[in-house]
Amino acid sequence: MFKTTGVASDIADKQIVIDLLRCYNELGAFDNSMSLYYDQRTQAILSEQLGETLWSADTNIGKAFGRMLAGKKVQNWLGMIPRAFDTRYFEANEEKLEAMIAKLEKRYR
């Protein structure tokens, strides 16, 4: 990118820009995976809830949940839950962001 745009000669600390872009890319991937999780949740759960009259005053909750959980969309969504709630995944991204912020603050103070 730097070579083709001619900007390289104007940037004193190329490594920090590369690190910043790498961090930005990783956070973008994290954001995309969370968006995918919530989109799939909406598609899986909402369509199952609205597809039938599962919930009424005389609904057997156990049977209603059983029917909902039997759907392939819901089962696929449930398979994503471990990653969506993996605290290590969140912590790793938080650590990368904090390290990049600290590096920028140290460099430009």
MODELLER restraints for C-alpha pairs under 7 A, 6 or more apart:
rsr = mdl.restraints
at = mdl.atoms
rsr.add(forms.Gaussian(group=physical.xy_distance, feature=features.Distance(at['CA:2:A'], at['CA:8:A']), mean=4.84, stdev=0.5))
rsr.add(forms.Gaussian(group=physical.xy_distance, feature=features.Distance(at['CA:20:A'], at['CA:100:A']), mean=6.73, stdev=0.5))
rsr.add(forms.Gaussian(group=physical.xy_distance, feature=features.Distance(at['CA:23:A'], at['CA:96:A']), mean=6.74, stdev=0.5))
rsr.add(forms.Gaussian(group=physical.xy_distance, feature=features.Distance(at['CA:23:A'], at['CA:97:A']), mean=6.83, stdev=0.5))
rsr.add(forms.Gaussian(group=physical.xy_distance, feature=features.Distance(at['CA:27:A'], at['CA:93:A']), mean=6.78, stdev=0.5))
rsr.add(forms.Gaussian(group=physical.xy_distance, feature=features.Distance(at['CA:34:A'], at['CA:84:A']), mean=6.84, stdev=0.5))
rsr.add(forms.Gaussian(group=physical.xy_distance, feature=features.Distance(at['CA:37:A'], at['CA:84:A']), mean=6.89, stdev=0.5))
rsr.add(forms.Gaussian(group=physical.xy_distance, feature=features.Distance(at['CA:40:A'], at['CA:77:A']), mean=6.25, stdev=0.5))
rsr.add(forms.Gaussian(group=physical.xy_distance, feature=features.Distance(at['CA:41:A'], at['CA:77:A']), mean=6.18, stdev=0.5))
rsr.add(forms.Gaussian(group=physical.xy_distance, feature=features.Distance(at['CA:44:A'], at['CA:73:A']), mean=5.00, stdev=0.5))
rsr.add(forms.Gaussian(group=physical.xy_distance, feature=features.Distance(at['CA:44:A'], at['CA:74:A']), mean=4.94, stdev=0.5))
rsr.add(forms.Gaussian(group=physical.xy_distance, feature=features.Distance(at['CA:44:A'], at['CA:77:A']), mean=6.72, stdev=0.5))
rsr.add(forms.Gaussian(group=physical.xy_distance, feature=features.Distance(at['CA:45:A'], at['CA:74:A']), mean=6.31, stdev=0.5))
rsr.add(forms.Gaussian(group=physical.xy_distance, feature=features.Distance(at['CA:48:A'], at['CA:68:A']), mean=5.86, stdev=0.5))
rsr.add(forms.Gaussian(group=physical.xy_distance, feature=features.Distance(at['CA:54:A'], at['CA:64:A']), mean=5.59, stdev=0.5))
rsr.add(forms.Gaussian(group=physical.xy_distance, feature=features.Distance(at['CA:69:A'], at['CA:75:A']), mean=6.47, stdev=0.5))
